[in-house]
Amino acid sequence: MDDIQEFMENHNTMTLATHGKDGTGAAAVFYAIIKKSTSLVFVSNPESEHIKNLEINKMCAATIQDDGLEWKEIKGLQLKGEINQANEKYWENYLRKYPYIRTNEELSKALEKVNLYEFRITWARLIDNTKGFGNRTEITY
């Protein structure tokens, strides 16, 4: 669990995949950790495909990974869970991680078009080939 939490804390972008009536959609989103690393919050336009898919199925998958060009360097986190609109109190967590949003006029204005969502993690697997091929830590929440 500590390896998984540390990996989430040292990154900021996840690729989120959802499935709805028109198929599967994926998007890269910035996230902030809440609830002792059992949930991630992110912002997104409620009209985006990956969010519209939630009307049909709130279950999703996500990945967070390091870049690398060698299989021995592969290190990444696979997540499964459920997405719902987040409690407004978690805006503070998000804006604390990305303080420049408040001072950037363009980004501040963009916040008017988005909602805050909570990805409640139900399962996580960290693959870390730097510790040996296929090395993994897995947890069900």
DOFI-321598 format. One record per residue: x, y, z of N, C-alpha, C in turn; residue number from 1; residue in one letter. Coordinates in steps of 0.02 Angstrom, whole numbers, plus 50000, padded with zeros to 5 digits. Atoms other than C-alpha are relative to their C-alpha. Layout:
% residues N
+-------+-------+-------+-------+-------+-------+-------+-------+-------+-----+------+
:    nx :    ny :    nz :   cax :   cay :   caz :    cx :    cy :    cz : pos : code :
+-------+-------+-------+-------+-------+-------+-------+-------+-------+-----+------+
:     X :     Y :     Z :     X :     Y :     Z :     X :     Y :     Z : NUM :    A :
...
+-------+-------+-------+-------+-------+-------+-------+-------+-------+-----+------+
END
This chain:
% residues 141
+-------+-------+-------+-------+-------+-------+-------+-------+-------+-----+------+
:    nx :    ny :    nz :   cax :   cay :   caz :    cx :    cy :    cz : pos : code :
+-------+-------+-------+-------+-------+-------+-------+-------+-------+-----+------+
: 50042 : 49940 : 50000 : 50000 : 50000 : 50000 : 50043 : 50063 : 50000 :   1 :    M :
: 49957 : 49941 : 49997 : 50140 : 50121 : 50042 : 50030 : 50017 : 49932 :   2 :    D :
: 49973 : 49989 : 50067 : 50217 : 50097 : 49868 : 49948 : 50033 : 49955 :   3 :    D :
: 50055 : 49974 : 50041 : 50049 : 50133 : 49787 : 49986 : 50073 : 50018 :   4 :    I :
: 50013 : 49931 : 49977 : 50017 : 50288 : 49892 : 50057 : 50046 : 49980 :   5 :    Q :
: 49942 : 49959 : 50018 : 50193 : 50354 : 49862 : 50000 : 50015 : 49925 :   6 :    E :
: 50002 : 49990 : 50073 : 50174 : 50329 : 49674 : 49948 : 50053 : 49982 :   7 :    F :
: 50053 : 49951 : 50013 : 50009 : 50426 : 49673 : 50022 : 50070 : 50021 :   8 :    M :
: 49978 : 49936 : 49974 : 50086 : 50565 : 49777 : 50053 : 50033 : 49956 :   9 :    E :
: 49945 : 49974 : 50040 : 50234 : 50584 : 49658 : 49981 : 50011 : 49927 :  10 :    N :
: 50024 : 49988 : 50067 : 50128 : 50603 : 49502 : 49941 : 50047 : 50002 :  11 :    H :
: 50056 : 49954 : 50000 : 49991 : 50718 : 49444 : 49949 : 49988 : 49944 :  12 :    N :
: 50044 : 50011 : 50057 : 49910 : 50649 : 49285 : 49980 : 49927 : 49994 :  13 :    T :
: 50024 : 50068 : 50013 : 49802 : 50496 : 49258 : 49963 : 49999 : 49934 :  14 :    M :
: 50041 : 50011 : 50059 : 49726 : 50428 : 49099 : 49940 : 49960 : 50023 :  15 :    T :
: 50062 : 50027 : 49975 : 49546 : 50390 : 49139 : 49960 : 49971 : 49941 :  16 :    L :
: 50040 : 50032 : 50052 : 49440 : 50268 : 49036 : 49931 : 49983 : 50028 :  17 :    A :
: 50069 : 50015 : 49981 : 49251 : 50255 : 49046 : 49964 : 49969 : 49940 :  18 :    T :
: 50037 : 50033 : 50054 : 49122 : 50158 : 48945 : 49927 : 50019 : 50005 :  19 :    H :
: 50070 : 49980 : 50002 : 48950 : 50217 : 48892 : 49966 : 49974 : 49938 :  20 :    G :
: 50041 : 50025 : 50056 : 48817 : 50195 : 48758 : 50035 : 50007 : 49933 :  21 :    K :
: 49965 : 49991 : 50063 : 48931 : 50260 : 48620 : 50070 : 49969 : 50000 :  22 :    D :
: 49935 : 50034 : 49997 : 49081 : 50154 : 48672 : 50044 : 50026 : 50056 :  23 :    G :
: 49951 : 49983 : 49949 : 49238 : 50189 : 48770 : 50032 : 50067 : 49985 :  24 :    T :
: 49965 : 49936 : 50007 : 49314 : 50359 : 48801 : 50055 : 50004 : 50052 :  25 :    G :
: 49943 : 49992 : 49954 : 49480 : 50405 : 48881 : 50024 : 50072 : 49998 :  26 :    A :
: 49973 : 49932 : 49997 : 49558 : 50567 : 48938 : 50052 : 50004 : 50055 :  27 :    A :
: 49949 : 49987 : 49949 : 49711 : 50625 : 49032 : 49976 : 50059 : 50042 :  28 :    A :
: 50023 : 49947 : 49955 : 49666 : 50729 : 49185 : 50049 : 50007 : 50058 :  29 :    V :
: 49962 : 49988 : 49939 : 49761 : 50810 : 49328 : 49958 : 49977 : 50059 :  30 :    F :
: 50037 : 50023 : 49941 : 49714 : 50737 : 49497 : 50033 : 50025 : 50064 :  31 :    Y :
: 49976 : 49988 : 49932 : 49732 : 50772 : 49682 : 49974 : 49943 : 50044 :  32 :    A :
: 50017 : 50056 : 49956 : 49727 : 50640 : 49819 : 49956 : 50025 : 50058 :  33 :    I :
: 50042 : 49987 : 49941 : 49590 : 50639 : 49952 : 49988 : 49934 : 50037 :  34 :    I :
: 50023 : 50058 : 49961 : 49527 : 50519 : 50087 : 50056 : 49948 : 50009 :  35 :    K :
: 49944 : 50045 : 49985 : 49696 : 50444 : 50135 : 50018 : 49956 : 49940 :  36 :    K :
: 49980 : 50033 : 50062 : 49736 : 50397 : 49954 : 49951 : 49946 : 49976 :  37 :    S :
: 50049 : 50048 : 50026 : 49575 : 50299 : 49926 : 49956 : 50031 : 49947 :  38 :    T :
: 50036 : 49965 : 50053 : 49503 : 50430 : 49808 : 50044 : 50054 : 49969 :  39 :    S :
: 49966 : 49946 : 50036 : 49566 : 50552 : 49678 : 49946 : 50047 : 49975 :  40 :    L :
: 50046 : 49952 : 50029 : 49479 : 50712 : 49627 : 50031 : 50031 : 49938 :  41 :    V :
: 49977 : 49970 : 50063 : 49490 : 50789 : 49454 : 49945 : 50043 : 49973 :  42 :    F :
: 50051 : 49958 : 50031 : 49401 : 50919 : 49350 : 49990 : 49979 : 49928 :  43 :    V :
: 50014 : 50016 : 50069 : 49316 : 50891 : 49186 : 49935 : 50034 : 49979 :  44 :    S :
: 50061 : 49972 : 50027 : 49184 : 50964 : 49073 : 49945 : 49948 : 50002 :  45 :    N :
: 50053 : 50050 : 49995 : 49018 : 50878 : 49108 : 49975 : 49976 : 49932 :  46 :    P :
: 50021 : 50021 : 50067 : 48988 : 50868 : 48920 : 50053 : 49958 : 49964 :  47 :    E :
: 49947 : 50041 : 50032 : 49150 : 50773 : 48883 : 49978 : 49927 : 49996 :  48 :    S :
: 50021 : 50070 : 50011 : 49133 : 50595 : 48819 : 50012 : 49956 : 50062 :  49 :    E :
: 49985 : 50044 : 49944 : 49219 : 50514 : 48968 : 49954 : 50014 : 50060 :  50 :    H :
: 50047 : 49984 : 49947 : 49100 : 50604 : 49088 : 49928 : 49981 : 49980 :  51 :    I :
: 50068 : 50020 : 50023 : 48941 : 50578 : 48984 : 49991 : 49924 : 50007 :  52 :    K :
: 50004 : 50073 : 49993 : 48982 : 50391 : 48989 : 49977 : 49980 : 50070 :  53 :    N :
: 50018 : 50016 : 49931 : 48953 : 50397 : 49178 : 49924 : 49995 : 50009 :  54 :    L :
: 50073 : 50005 : 49996 : 48766 : 50416 : 49145 : 49978 : 49927 : 49991 :  55 :    E :
: 50015 : 50071 : 50012 : 48769 : 50233 : 49089 : 50036 : 49955 : 50049 :  56 :    I :
: 49959 : 50044 : 49959 : 48910 : 50161 : 49193 : 50051 : 50042 : 50039 :  57 :    N :
: 49955 : 49961 : 49958 : 49001 : 50243 : 49340 : 50067 : 49966 : 50012 :  58 :    K :
: 49938 : 50037 : 49991 : 49136 : 50108 : 49342 : 50051 : 50023 : 49947 :  59 :    M :
: 49949 : 49976 : 50046 : 49301 : 50157 : 49263 : 50067 : 49967 : 50016 :  60 :    C :
: 49931 : 50022 : 49990 : 49485 : 50116 : 49247 : 50045 : 50059 : 49985 :  61 :    A :
: 49953 : 49945 : 50011 : 49637 : 50228 : 49250 : 50071 : 49972 : 50005 :  62 :    A :
: 49930 : 50015 : 49991 : 49825 : 50222 : 49234 : 50039 : 50064 : 50016 :  63 :    T :
: 49952 : 49947 : 49985 : 49964 : 50330 : 49302 : 50068 : 49967 : 49989 :  64 :    I :
: 49937 : 50034 : 50015 : 50138 : 50293 : 49234 : 50057 : 50048 : 49988 :  65 :    Q :
: 49939 : 49965 : 50018 : 50316 : 50347 : 49213 : 50013 : 49990 : 49925 :  66 :    D :
: 49977 : 50010 : 50069 : 50386 : 50374 : 49039 : 50064 : 49958 : 50002 :  67 :    D :
: 49939 : 50040 : 50005 : 50523 : 50255 : 48982 : 50004 : 49967 : 49933 :  68 :    G :
: 49990 : 50032 : 50065 : 50597 : 50171 : 48831 : 50025 : 49928 : 50007 :  69 :    L :
: 49975 : 50068 : 49988 : 50656 : 50007 : 48910 : 49949 : 49963 : 50044 :  70 :    E :
: 50047 : 50038 : 49960 : 50548 : 49867 : 48981 : 50020 : 49999 : 50074 :  71 :    W :
: 49976 : 50000 : 49931 : 50657 : 49870 : 49137 : 49982 : 50064 : 50037 :  72 :    K :
: 50018 : 49936 : 49970 : 50600 : 50049 : 49167 : 49924 : 50007 : 50011 :  73 :    E :
: 50072 : 49994 : 49996 : 50413 : 50014 : 49158 : 49979 : 50002 : 50074 :  74 :    I :
: 50026 : 49992 : 49932 : 50330 : 50078 : 49316 : 49934 : 50037 : 49993 :  75 :    K :
: 50064 : 49968 : 50007 : 50147 : 50117 : 49325 : 49947 : 49970 : 50045 :  76 :    G :
: 50054 : 50018 : 49957 : 49987 : 50108 : 49422 : 49937 : 49988 : 49959 :  77 :    L :
: 50064 : 50015 : 50031 : 49827 : 50025 : 49362 : 49947 : 50007 : 50054 :  78 :    Q :
: 50053 : 49988 : 49951 : 49666 : 50077 : 49449 : 49932 : 49981 : 49973 :  79 :    L :
: 50070 : 50010 : 50017 : 49484 : 50026 : 49448 : 49959 : 50033 : 50055 :  80 :    K :
: 50042 : 49968 : 49950 : 49342 : 50115 : 49535 : 49937 : 50028 : 49970 :  81 :    G :
: 50064 : 49969 : 50018 : 49188 : 50222 : 49524 : 50006 : 50075 : 50004 :  82 :    E :
: 49998 : 49926 : 50001 : 49164 : 50405 : 49480 : 49932 : 50029 : 50015 :  83 :    I :
: 50060 : 49961 : 49984 : 49037 : 50523 : 49554 : 50021 : 50073 : 50005 :  84 :    N :
: 49984 : 49930 : 49990 : 49026 : 50710 : 49568 : 50026 : 50007 : 50072 :  85 :    Q :
: 49968 : 49993 : 49935 : 49137 : 50763 : 49713 : 49965 : 50051 : 50044 :  86 :    A :
: 50023 : 49951 : 49952 : 49087 : 50855 : 49870 : 50040 : 50064 : 49987 :  87 :    N :
: 49968 : 49935 : 50015 : 49125 : 51040 : 49845 : 50059 : 50015 : 50046 :  88 :    E :
: 49945 : 49987 : 49953 : 49240 : 51040 : 49998 : 50067 : 49977 : 49972 :  89 :    K :
: 49937 : 50026 : 50027 : 49370 : 50945 : 49895 : 50032 : 50046 : 49947 :  90 :    Y :
: 49968 : 49951 : 50044 : 49398 : 51094 : 49780 : 50064 : 50026 : 50032 :  91 :    W :
: 49941 : 49974 : 49965 : 49521 : 51153 : 49912 : 50060 : 49954 : 49991 :  92 :    E :
: 49946 : 50048 : 50012 : 49624 : 50994 : 49894 : 50029 : 50008 : 49930 :  93 :    N :
: 49978 : 49993 : 50070 : 49629 : 51015 : 49706 : 50039 : 50065 : 49989 :  94 :    Y :
: 49968 : 49935 : 50011 : 49673 : 51199 : 49710 : 50064 : 50008 : 50042 :  95 :    L :
: 49937 : 50000 : 49961 : 49806 : 51170 : 49844 : 50056 : 49967 : 49959 :  96 :    R :
: 49950 : 50035 : 50041 : 49895 : 51050 : 49726 : 50018 : 50040 : 49937 :  97 :    K :
: 49990 : 49961 : 50060 : 49875 : 51168 : 49577 : 49984 : 50073 : 50014 :  98 :    Y :
: 50015 : 49931 : 49979 : 49883 : 51343 : 49653 : 50001 : 50051 : 49944 :  99 :    P :
: 49996 : 49953 : 50057 : 49924 : 51427 : 49487 : 49933 : 50009 : 49965 : 100 :    Y :
: 50067 : 49993 : 50032 : 49744 : 51397 : 49431 : 49966 : 50064 : 50025 : 101 :    I :
: 50033 : 49941 : 49971 : 49685 : 51535 : 49549 : 50028 : 50065 : 49971 : 102 :    R :
: 49969 : 49938 : 50022 : 49808 : 51662 : 49480 : 50002 : 50007 : 49924 : 103 :    T :
: 50000 : 49999 : 50072 : 49795 : 51618 : 49296 : 49929 : 50017 : 49975 : 104 :    N :
: 50066 : 49977 : 50021 : 49651 : 51715 : 49218 : 49965 : 49950 : 49954 : 105 :    E :
: 50030 : 50048 : 50047 : 49622 : 51590 : 49077 : 49976 : 49937 : 50035 : 106 :    E :
: 50018 : 50061 : 49964 : 49622 : 51440 : 49194 : 49942 : 50013 : 50049 : 107 :    L :
: 50054 : 49983 : 49954 : 49512 : 51526 : 49323 : 49933 : 50004 : 49964 : 108 :    S :
: 50061 : 49995 : 50040 : 49384 : 51564 : 49188 : 49977 : 49931 : 49977 : 109 :    K :
: 50017 : 50068 : 50023 : 49392 : 51384 : 49125 : 49966 : 49960 : 50056 : 110 :    A :
: 50032 : 50036 : 49945 : 49341 : 51323 : 49299 : 49925 : 50009 : 50002 : 111 :    L :
: 50072 : 49988 : 50002 : 49169 : 51397 : 49267 : 49964 : 49948 : 49957 : 112 :    E :
: 50030 : 50048 : 50047 : 49140 : 51261 : 49135 : 50009 : 49927 : 50022 : 113 :    K :
: 49985 : 50068 : 49979 : 49196 : 51109 : 49235 : 49968 : 49984 : 50067 : 114 :    V :
: 50021 : 50024 : 49935 : 49140 : 51005 : 49381 : 50058 : 49962 : 50032 : 115 :    N :
: 49951 : 50039 : 49963 : 49243 : 50919 : 49514 : 49972 : 49930 : 50010 : 116 :    L :
: 50022 : 50069 : 49995 : 49232 : 50729 : 49512 : 50046 : 49961 : 50047 : 117 :    Y :
: 49962 : 50043 : 49956 : 49287 : 50596 : 49634 : 50004 : 49930 : 49970 : 118 :    E :
: 49987 : 50069 : 50022 : 49365 : 50433 : 49575 : 50015 : 49960 : 50063 : 119 :    F :
: 49991 : 50041 : 49940 : 49340 : 50313 : 49721 : 50032 : 49934 : 49979 : 120 :    R :
: 49961 : 50058 : 50021 : 49472 : 50178 : 49701 : 49975 : 49938 : 50036 : 121 :    I :
: 50020 : 50064 : 49970 : 49414 : 49999 : 49729 : 50056 : 49948 : 49993 : 122 :    T :
: 49946 : 50048 : 50013 : 49571 : 49910 : 49664 : 50059 : 50037 : 49970 : 123 :    W :
: 49939 : 49969 : 50028 : 49751 : 49959 : 49625 : 50055 : 49948 : 49993 : 124 :    A :
: 49942 : 50043 : 50011 : 49903 : 49871 : 49553 : 50057 : 50044 : 49976 : 125 :    R :
: 49940 : 49965 : 50021 : 50076 : 49947 : 49544 : 50047 : 49950 : 49969 : 126 :    L :
: 49950 : 50040 : 50035 : 50190 : 49868 : 49414 : 50066 : 50038 : 50004 : 127 :    I :
: 49935 : 49967 : 49993 : 50374 : 49906 : 49447 : 50055 : 49954 : 49975 : 128 :    D :
: 49948 : 50041 : 50030 : 50495 : 49823 : 49327 : 50070 : 50020 : 50022 : 129 :    N :
: 49934 : 49982 : 49974 : 50639 : 49919 : 49407 : 50020 : 49953 : 50057 : 130 :    T :
: 49986 : 50048 : 49946 : 50624 : 49788 : 49546 : 49999 : 49928 : 49974 : 131 :    K :
: 50004 : 50066 : 50031 : 50615 : 49642 : 49423 : 49939 : 49995 : 49955 : 132 :    G :
: 50055 : 50004 : 50049 : 50506 : 49596 : 49275 : 49936 : 49976 : 50033 : 133 :    F :
: 50065 : 50018 : 49975 : 50323 : 49593 : 49323 : 49990 : 50010 : 50075 : 134 :    G :
: 50008 : 49987 : 49928 : 50352 : 49650 : 49503 : 49936 : 50039 : 50011 : 135 :    N :
: 50064 : 49966 : 49990 : 50184 : 49702 : 49570 : 49980 : 50001 : 50074 : 136 :    R :
: 50033 : 49992 : 49935 : 50096 : 49765 : 49724 : 49927 : 50012 : 49984 : 137 :    T :
: 50071 : 49995 : 50016 : 49908 : 49744 : 49724 : 49959 : 50006 : 50064 : 138 :    E :
: 50043 : 49991 : 49942 : 49771 : 49799 : 49842 : 49928 : 50009 : 49977 : 139 :    I :
: 50072 : 49988 : 50010 : 49581 : 49792 : 49848 : 49977 : 50041 : 50059 : 140 :    T :
: 50023 : 49954 : 49947 : 49500 : 49934 : 49946 : 49932 : 49979 : 50025 : 141 :    Y :
+-------+-------+-------+-------+-------+-------+-------+-------+-------+-----+------+
END
